[in-house]
Amino acid sequence: MLLIYLPQISPRHQYIFDTIFASEFGIEYQTTTDRHLFESYTEEKINYSDNRFQDEVFIKASSLLMEDGVKEIELQVAEKNGIKILFPNNNLCDVGFDIFSAAFYMLSRYEEYLPFAPDKYGRYKAENCLAYKNNFLQIPIVDRWIEEFKKILQKKLPALTFRSSKFEAIITYDIDVAYKFKGRSFLRNAGSTIKDLLKFDLKNITQRFRTLNKKNKDPWDTYDYLCGTIADNKLQSIFFFLLGDHSTYDRNLDYRNPVVHSLINKIKTFSETGIHPSFKTSLFIEKILLEKQRLEKIAEKKITKSRQHFLKFTLPETYNALINAGITEDYSMGFPYAPGFRAGTSKPFYFYDLKNENETKLKIFPVTLMEGNFANKEYSDKVKIMKAIFTLIDEVKNVNGTFISIWHNHTVSDTDDYRVWRNIHDKMIRALL
């Protein structure tokens, strides 16, 4: 049994110790505030305090885990063994920095509770975060810290036995708009046709009429292709369905439409399903439960997985609403315009509510990338996009993490507009195998 000494124990300590020692290392541990007990303990032990006692493993503690609430912190970003670190202490301890405070800061999303300048949709921007500003957003930095910490412990505390982990991949799809033409009302198709006529978009008009006359498959009906890809490659997958009421940013087919029901029941035969809470739920969080119940009624099964539409959420309100709605897994932890590791990790972890200072039962599955991340000047061609994706896959593989990608049914369609993205999607999957 590993014994950890610290002068005082807080919920933050318990959370980060559980995350690193119990969840990641698979090590049983106990904490104590009794220095005499600690010094007389003859088995493996760690001192997490202000001062070293003897020759034990010592990690010099900062004040972060002893505090309540959130305040502005002037964080110093340093470097150790080629890896960026937070809370450095100039080699005053065996690790060289307060790994527990650093990991807690990243996983709790501490900085997102502070005032920030949002984007036009009210979201926290990648450009605001510490990782982006210091060029480590595309590195699973917390996983790297923990790997280095593990090496130190293996050397200094050889009696400890560590759980092994393995690389995993989960391919996820957001069904924002199930079909391009199919299932739409006469008025919606008529209105769209008029708009196409005004733009002289004869291609779209032809596609619409051929689809509605059942001569062609709907261009965004990619589900047979996805079913085959998932089955052939034995992939873990999740489809998230948008079932919110129609609005400016929620434009799927009506959730009562038989076409939607048929699709959901088809998907559940070969993939996990989850709710994609609408843009409106960021303003009216009580709608999360309503939309989840819609999916449960259609799919005739309990729904426990969720991802916010537009990746729009606020902490801790959105996550607490998900918990109250019976959601146990969320897949929203990623940025809309930048690939990488928003919480510094590629591994699932439990949400810590800084407002109420408690660990919750909501498990966060961090997103590595979304195809929409690459729609900017930095990724100007297919070669640069594939290089970025392969690099991210390697980063996750190197720490035996979980690679999670977001795609949309229309971006993998075999049409002139999206054929290049289908090709990228297929190459990504081959690199994961």
N, C-alpha and C positions, 0 to 999 in steps of 0.2 A: 504493500500500500504506500503510495507516494504521499508525503506530508508537506503541506505548504504553510509557511508561517507568514502572517501579515498582522500588523498592529490592530486593525479593525476590519471587519468583514461587511461589505455592502452588497446589494443586489447586482451591481455592475461586476464586482469580483466574481460572484457566483456564476453569472452569465458567461463571462469570457473564459473562466476555468472550465465550465461545462463544455463550451464550444471547442476549446483546444484539447483539453486532456480527455474528456469523456467521449465527445462526438468524433474528433479527428484521430486522436492517438489510441482510443480504446483503453485508457489507463484509469484505474480506480484511484481516487485521491481523497484526502481529507484536509481540511484547513484548521489552523489553530492560531489563537492570539496569545498563547502561553509560551513565552520564550524559553522557560526552563524545560517544559515538555519537549519543545522543538530541539533544544540543544542535546538533550539526553536520548533523543530518538536515534536508533542505530540503523534504520533502513534508509531508503532513498528519500531525499528531502530537498526542498527549494525555499530559500529565504527571499520573500518579496517585501522589502521594506526600505528604509533610508540607509541602513548600515549593514555591512557584513559582520557576522559574528566570529566565525572560525574559517574553515576551508570549504564550507558548503556551497552549493550552486546558489549564486546571488544575482538577483535582478533588482536594480535600483528603481524604486517606485516613484512615479510622478503623482500629482494630486488628482488627476482626472477621475479615477475610479472611486475616489472618496467623496466626490462632489454630488450635488443634486441639481437637476435642471441643466440649462444650456446657457453658455455665455461666450462672448467673443474670445478666441484663443489665438495668440500669436505663435503659430506652429513653426518650428524650425525643421526644414527638410534637409537631411544630411545624406551621406552615402557610406555604405559599409560593404566591402567585398563586391563592389559593382552594383549593389542594390540600394535604391532609395529607402531611407528609413525616417520615421517620425519619433519624437521624444528621445533624441540621442543623449547619451550621458558620458561621452568621451572615454569609453572603455573603463568606466568605474565599476562595471558589472560584467558578468560572464557573457552576456549577449550583446552588449554595446549600446542597447537602447531599451526603453520600456516597451517590450513587445506586447504586453497585455493592454496597455493604454492605446498603443498604436492600432492594434487589431480592433479594439472596441470603438475607437473613433471612426474607423472605416466602416465596420459592419453596422453600427447603429445609425449611420448616415447623419452623424452629429451636425455637419455643416448645413444640411438641408433644413434644419430647424431654425437656423439663423435667418435674418432678413436677406432677401436676394432679389435681383432684377430678373423677372420671369420672361419667357419668350412670349410671342403673341397669343399663345394658347393658355398661358398661365403656368407653364411648366418650368421646373428647375433645369437650367441649361448646363450642358456639359462644360461649357466655357467657364462656368462659375466654380467648378469643383477643383479641389487641391490637386487631384491626380492629373487632370487636363493641363493645369497651369505648370505642373512640374514634370510633364512628359512621361507619366507612368500609367495613364489610363488604359493602355493596351497591354499591360502586364498584370497578371493576377497577384498583386503585391503581397496581400495577406497570406496567400498560399505559399509564396516564396519565403516570407518571414517564418512561417510555421515549419517549412522544410528545413531551413537553416537551424531553427531552434531544436528540431528533432535530432539533427546531427550532433549538436552540442550535448544534448541530454544523453544520447547513445554513448558518447565518449566519456562523459563525466559520471553518468548513472547507468552503468552497463547492465544492472539487474532488471531494468525496466524492459517490458515487452510491448512492442508497438503493433497496433492493428495495421494491416496492409490495405491500401485502397487501389482502385483501378479506374482507368479512364472510361467515361461513358459519354454518350451523345443522345440528345433528345431533339428531334426535328419538330418544330411547331408551326402551325398555320393559323392565321387570323382570317376568318371568313367575314370580312366587312361587307362585301357585296357578293352574294352567292353566285349570281349569274349576270352577264351583261345585258341580256334581253329577256331570257326565259323567266316566266313567272310574274312579270310586271303587268300592271293593269293596262287596259286599253288607253286610258288617259295619259299615263306616264310614257307609254311607247309612242303615242301620237305626238305628245309634246316634244319628246326627244327627236322624233323624225323631223318635225318642223325646224328645230334647232340645227339639225344636220343639213337640211335643205338651205337654210340661210348661210351656212358655212360651205356649201357645195361639197359636203362630205358624202360623196356617192358610195364610197366603200362601206361606210358604216350603215347607210341605208340598205344596201344590198345584203350585208350580213344580217341585219335585223330581220328583213323579210324572209330570208332563207331559213333563219333559225325559227321564226314564228310559224313558218309553213312546214317545219320539221324536215327540211331538206338538208340542213346542216346542223351539227351539234353546236350548242352555245359556245362562243369563243372562250369563255371563262369556266366552262365545265371541264375542269382538269382532274376530277376526282377518280376516274378509272386509272389514269396515269399515276396519280399519287398512291392509290391503293396498290398498284403493281410494284411501284418503287419501294414502298414501305415493306411489302411482303417479301419481295425478292432479296432485299438487303437486311431483313430482320431488324428493322429500325424501331426504336421507341419513338412514338409520335403522339401529339396532342393537337386536336382541332378546336379552336376557340370560336364560338358563335356569337355574333352580335344580334341581340334580340330586343334592343331598345326601341322606343317609339321614334318615328321618323323626325329628323331635325336636320339642321344645316350640316352637322358633322356625323350624323347617324343615318345612313342612306341605304341600308339593307332592305330586302323584301320584308313585308309585314310578317311578323312571327306567326300569324294565324294561317298563312298561305300553305296549302297542301304541298307545294313544291319544296318549301323549307322543311316541313315535317319529313318528307320523303328523304331529303338529303341527310338530315341529322340521323335518321334511323339507318341509312346506308353507311355513314361514316362510323357509327358506333360498332359496326360489325368487324372493323379492322383497326380501329384506333381509339385511344382515350379521347374523351371530349371534355370541354370546359366552357365556362361562360366568359364572354368578352364584354364586361360592363360598359355601357354606352358612355359617350362623351358627357352626357347629362348627369351621369352618376358622380362626376367630380363636383357638381354643384348641388345635387340632391342625392346624398349617399343612401337614403332609404330605398332608392330605386334598384340598388344592387340586389337586394333580397327578391324584389319583384321579378327582375329579369332572370335570376337564377331559378326561381320557381317555374318560370315559363319553360326553360330548358328541361328541367326535371320532369315536367308534365309531358313534354313532347318525347323525350328520350326514355321515359319511364325508368329512371334510375337517379340515384343521389349524385349530385354534382358537388365536388370538393375542390376543383381546380379553377383558377381565374387568371385573366390578364386584362388590365385596363385598356380600353380603346384609346388610341393616340399615346399610349404609355403615360397617361395623365393621372397623377395621384399626388396627394398631399400627406405629409407625415405629422402626426400619427392617424389623422382622421380617416383616410381611405382604408388603411389597413385594419383599423378597429371596426369599421363598417363591414369589411369582408369577414372578420372573425364573428361578428354578431349574426352574419348571414349564413354561417356554417361552412365557410371556405377554410380549408386547412393548408392549401398550397397556392402561392401566388407567383406568376411568371412575368411581372412587370418591371423588374429591376434592371433596366437598361436605358440607354439614351436614344432618342429618336434620330439624332443626326450624327452620332459618333459611335463606332463600334468600341468594344472594350468592356471594362469591369467596373461598373458604377460603384459597387461596394468593395472593390478591391479583391474580390474572390470569384472563383469559378465553381465553388462548391455550395450546395444548399446549406442554409443556416436559418435559425429562428429569429424572428423579428423582436427586437428590444424596443419597447416604447419609452422614449426619453421623457415624455410628458408625465407619465404615471410611474416611471422608474420600475418597470417590471418586464421580465421575459414573457412572451406570449406563446401560444401554441401554433401561430401562423408560420409555416415554413416558406422561406423565400428561395426561389430557384432563379439565380441571376442569369440574365440573358447575355450571351457573348456578342451576338451581332444580329442585325435585321437588314434585309436587302436594301431597305430605304436609307441605311447609314451611308451608302456609297453613291448617293445622288448629289454629289458636290464636286467642286473643281479638283479636290485632292485626288479623287479616284476618277480620272478622266477617261480611262479605257479599261477594257476587260483584263488586260495583263496586270494592271495595278490592283484591280479589285481582287483577282485570284491570288496575287502575292500577299495582299493583306489578310485574306481569309486563311490561306495556308499558314501564315505566321501565327494567327490567333489559334488555329487548331494545334500547332506545335506548342504554344504556350500552355494550353490546357492539358495536352498530353504529358508535358514535362512535370506537371504537378499532380497527375492522376485526378484531374478534376472532371467536371461535367460541362460539355460543350452544348449550348442551347442556341439554336438559330430560330429566327422568325421569318416566315415567308407568307405570302398571300396567294390565294388560289389563282388570281389573275396574272401574277408576275411569273408564274411557271406555265403559262399558256403557250401553245405552239402557234403563235401568231407573229407577224412581222414585228409588232411593237415589243414583244417580250421574249422572242426566241433566244436572244442572247442571255437572258436571265435564267431561262430553263437550262441552258447549257452550263451556266455557272452553278446552278443548283445541283445538277448531276455531278459535276466535277467535285463540288464540296462533299457530296455524299461519298464518292469514291475515296476521298482523302480521309474520311472518318473511319473507314472499314479496316 
